[in-house]
Amino acid sequence: MKHKDIIAKICAYHPPVDESITCDGYKAGDPEDECTGVVTALAPTMDVIRKTIELGANLLIVHEPIFYMTPDFPEWKTNFRNEVVDEKEKLIKEHHITIWRDHDRMHANVPDSIFSGVAWKLGWEEYQVQSSTPCTFVYHVPETTVQEMKDFLEDRFHMNGLRYIGDPAHKISKIAIVGHLCPGLFMEEKVDENGHYHDYATAIIKEMEEGRIDAVIPGEIVEWNVLSYINDAVALGKNKACFNVGHFNLEEPGMEYAAKWVRDLLPEDVKVHYVRVEDQYRY
């Protein structure tokens, strides 16, 4: 089975995306090559590529960029040489690895393919409740302490440590997995006709103020909006918390989950593996 035939099945599984703006697509290799095995992984790191080679696979399906740029060009598109890129490209070409990125399609799925995997990994699927805020997945889990939740997340996400804000003894039960808490994402930033400011961060704060969320688990962060609000709330004795697991650790289960549904799309003789991107931080 050729790489392009496997990718066609994956694209058919997802809703369509605008091909003129998507970051999805081939980042390395030849779509015409015969597939010797599929690997799903969050990012095409050097370690992931090496493990793909060890498994005898040559099609790597990833969620994050290959060469360290937001547009995710399939080449190093700058005016200076990058020796890391050179060595990475050499390894990919020597072993005839094809890399295809599945990002926008996964998030376009209903429900979202990545965050479905996160809920599955945490065992929270039965606890989900509705939220009207974009990219906000709320779970009403059995009551626990901030410390117990920190330990649980650290274990489930295979982390080397976990930064968090909150009183370890405080009780929480309404947890929201939220999008990146960075300006300009998920909602338009604006001041309305009444002089009220709106953006994604203030929408999350509103949910926390009105009692729908006790704690958040974000991807990327800045520290001057939601995290500063939570820090002040904790100083006032309120049961609020933030678990800063990080972008890659948070979305990692989505690619473990992907190995399951990709395997269901393909003939039994096409082997599908999942390779975990290890926590990159040391504490």
C-alpha positions in Angstrom: 0.0 0.0 0.0 1.5 3.4 -1.0 1.8 6.2 1.4 -0.6 8.4 -0.7 -3.3 5.7 -0.4 -3.0 5.6 3.4 -3.1 9.4 3.6 -6.2 9.5 1.4 -8.0 7.2 3.9 -7.0 9.5 6.8 -8.1 12.6 4.9 -11.5 10.9 4.1 -11.9 10.1 7.9 -11.5 13.8 8.7 -13.7 16.7 7.6 -12.2 18.8 4.7 -10.0 21.8 5.4 -9.0 24.8 3.3 -6.0 23.5 1.3 -4.9 27.0 0.6 -4.2 27.8 4.3 -3.8 24.5 6.1 -0.4 23.5 7.6 -1.3 19.8 7.0 0.5 17.9 4.3 3.7 16.1 3.3 6.8 17.5 5.1 9.3 14.9 3.8 9.6 11.8 1.7 7.7 10.3 -1.3 4.0 9.7 -1.3 4.5 7.0 -4.0 6.7 4.8 -1.8 5.3 1.5 -0.5 4.5 1.6 3.2 6.5 -0.7 5.4 4.7 0.5 8.6 3.0 3.6 10.1 4.0 5.5 13.2 1.9 8.1 14.9 3.7 10.6 17.0 3.1 14.1 18.3 6.2 15.6 16.7 8.9 14.4 14.3 11.7 14.7 16.8 15.1 13.1 16.2 14.3 10.4 18.8 10.9 9.7 17.1 12.5 9.4 13.7 15.1 7.0 15.1 12.4 4.8 16.8 10.4 4.8 13.5 13.5 3.4 11.7 14.0 0.8 14.5 10.4 -0.3 14.0 11.0 -0.8 10.3 8.3 1.8 9.5 8.6 4.5 6.8 5.4 6.6 7.2 5.4 9.0 10.1 2.2 10.8 10.9 2.7 13.8 13.2 0.7 16.7 14.7 3.5 19.3 15.1 6.0 21.0 12.8 9.2 19.4 11.5 11.7 22.3 11.1 10.9 24.6 14.0 8.8 27.2 12.1 5.2 28.1 12.7 4.2 27.9 9.0 5.9 24.4 9.0 7.7 24.7 5.6 9.1 21.3 4.4 12.5 22.9 4.2 14.7 25.3 6.2 13.4 28.6 4.7 15.8 31.2 6.1 19.0 33.0 5.1 21.3 31.1 7.5 22.4 27.5 7.6 21.1 25.2 10.4 23.3 22.2 11.1 20.5 20.5 13.2 18.2 20.7 10.2 20.9 19.3 7.9 21.5 16.3 10.1 17.8 15.7 10.5 17.2 15.9 6.8 20.1 13.5 6.2 18.6 10.9 8.5 15.2 11.2 7.0 16.5 10.9 3.4 18.9 8.0 4.2 16.0 5.9 5.5 13.4 7.0 3.0 11.0 8.3 5.7 7.8 10.0 4.6 6.4 12.5 7.1 2.8 13.8 6.9 1.4 16.3 9.2 -2.2 15.9 10.5 -3.0 19.1 12.5 -5.9 21.1 11.2 -7.9 18.1 10.2 -7.6 16.6 13.7 -8.8 19.8 15.4 -11.6 20.1 12.8 -13.0 16.8 13.7 -16.2 16.8 15.8 -15.4 15.8 18.5 -11.8 17.1 18.3 -9.5 14.1 17.6 -6.7 15.4 19.8 -8.8 16.3 22.9 -10.9 13.1 22.5 -7.6 11.3 23.0 -6.8 13.4 26.1 -10.2 12.6 27.7 -9.7 8.9 26.8 -6.2 8.9 28.4 -7.5 10.6 31.6 -10.5 8.3 31.8 -12.8 11.4 31.8 -15.1 10.7 28.9 -18.1 10.1 31.1 -17.5 13.3 33.0 -17.7 15.8 30.2 -20.2 18.7 30.4 -21.1 21.3 27.9 -19.2 24.6 27.5 -20.1 27.5 25.2 -16.5 28.8 25.2 -14.5 27.8 22.1 -11.7 25.2 22.6 -12.8 24.6 26.2 -13.5 21.0 27.4 -15.0 20.9 30.8 -15.2 17.8 33.0 -17.0 17.4 36.3 -14.8 14.8 37.9 -15.1 13.3 41.4 -13.9 15.7 44.0 -10.2 15.7 44.7 -7.5 17.9 46.0 -5.2 20.1 44.0 -2.3 17.9 45.1 -4.0 14.7 44.1 -4.9 16.1 40.7 -1.3 17.3 40.2 0.0 13.8 41.0 -2.6 12.1 38.8 -1.8 14.4 35.8 1.9 13.9 36.2 1.5 10.2 36.1 -1.0 10.0 33.2 1.1 12.3 31.0 4.4 10.6 31.9 5.9 13.9 33.1 9.2 14.5 34.9 7.5 17.2 37.0 4.6 19.5 36.9 4.3 23.2 37.6 1.0 24.3 39.1 -0.7 27.2 40.9 -3.0 26.4 43.8 -3.3 25.4 47.4 -2.5 21.7 47.5 -5.2 21.0 50.1 -8.0 22.8 48.2 -10.9 20.7 46.8 -11.7 20.8 43.1 -14.0 19.0 40.8 -14.8 21.1 37.7 -11.7 20.9 35.5 -11.3 22.5 32.1 -8.8 21.5 29.4 -8.4 24.8 27.6 -6.6 26.0 24.5 -3.5 28.1 24.4 -3.8 31.1 26.8 -2.0 33.4 24.4 -3.3 36.6 22.9 -5.2 36.4 19.6 -6.3 32.8 19.7 -9.7 31.2 19.5 -11.8 34.4 19.9 -11.7 37.9 18.5 -10.1 40.5 20.7 -12.4 43.5 20.9 -14.0 46.1 23.0 -17.7 46.1 22.4 -20.2 49.0 22.2 -20.6 49.0 26.0 -16.8 49.3 26.5 -16.4 45.7 27.6 -13.3 43.8 26.6 -13.6 40.3 25.1 -11.0 37.7 24.3 -10.4 34.0 25.0 -8.6 34.6 28.4 -11.4 36.7 29.8 -13.9 34.1 28.6 -12.1 31.5 30.7 -11.9 33.9 33.7 -15.7 34.4 33.3 -16.3 30.7 33.5 -14.1 30.4 36.6 -15.8 33.4 38.2 -19.3 32.1 37.6 -18.6 28.8 39.2 -18.3 26.5 36.1 -14.6 25.9 36.4 -12.3 25.3 39.4 -9.1 24.5 37.6 -7.6 24.7 34.1 -5.2 22.6 32.2 -3.8 24.8 29.3 -1.5 24.2 26.5 0.7 27.2 25.8 0.6 30.0 28.4 1.4 33.6 29.1 1.4 34.6 32.7 -0.3 38.0 32.8 -4.0 37.0 32.2 -5.6 33.7 33.5 -2.6 32.5 35.5 -2.3 35.9 37.3 -6.1 35.8 38.0 -5.7 32.3 39.5 -2.7 33.3 41.6 -4.7 36.2 43.1 -7.7 34.0 43.6 -5.7 31.4 45.5 -4.2 34.3 47.7 -7.8 35.2 48.6 -8.5 31.6 49.7 -10.5 30.6 46.6 -10.5 27.0 45.3 -8.8 27.7 41.9 -5.9 26.1 40.3 -3.9 25.8 37.1 -1.9 22.7 36.0 0.8 23.8 33.5 1.4 20.4 31.8 2.6 22.1 28.6 1.5 22.0 24.9 3.2 18.8 23.9 2.5 16.8 27.1 -1.2 17.8 26.9 -1.7 16.8 23.3 0.5 13.7 23.4 -2.5 11.3 24.1 -4.2 12.5 21.0 -1.5 10.8 18.9 -1.7 7.7 21.0 -5.4 7.7 20.4 -4.7 8.3 16.7 -2.9 5.0 16.4 -6.2 3.3 17.3 -8.4 4.9 14.7 -5.7 4.9 12.0 -5.3 1.1 12.6 -9.0 0.7 12.0 -8.8 2.5 8.6 -6.1 0.2 7.2 -5.7 -3.4 6.2 -4.4 -5.8 8.9 -1.1 -6.3 7.1 -0.2 -2.6 7.5 1.3 -2.3 11.0 0.5 0.9 13.0 2.7 1.9 15.9 2.6 4.8 18.4 5.8 6.4 19.5 5.7 8.8 22.5 7.5 12.1 22.5 9.2 12.0 26.0 8.7 15.0 28.3 11.5 17.4 27.2 11.8 19.2 30.6 14.0 18.3 33.5 13.3 19.4 37.1 
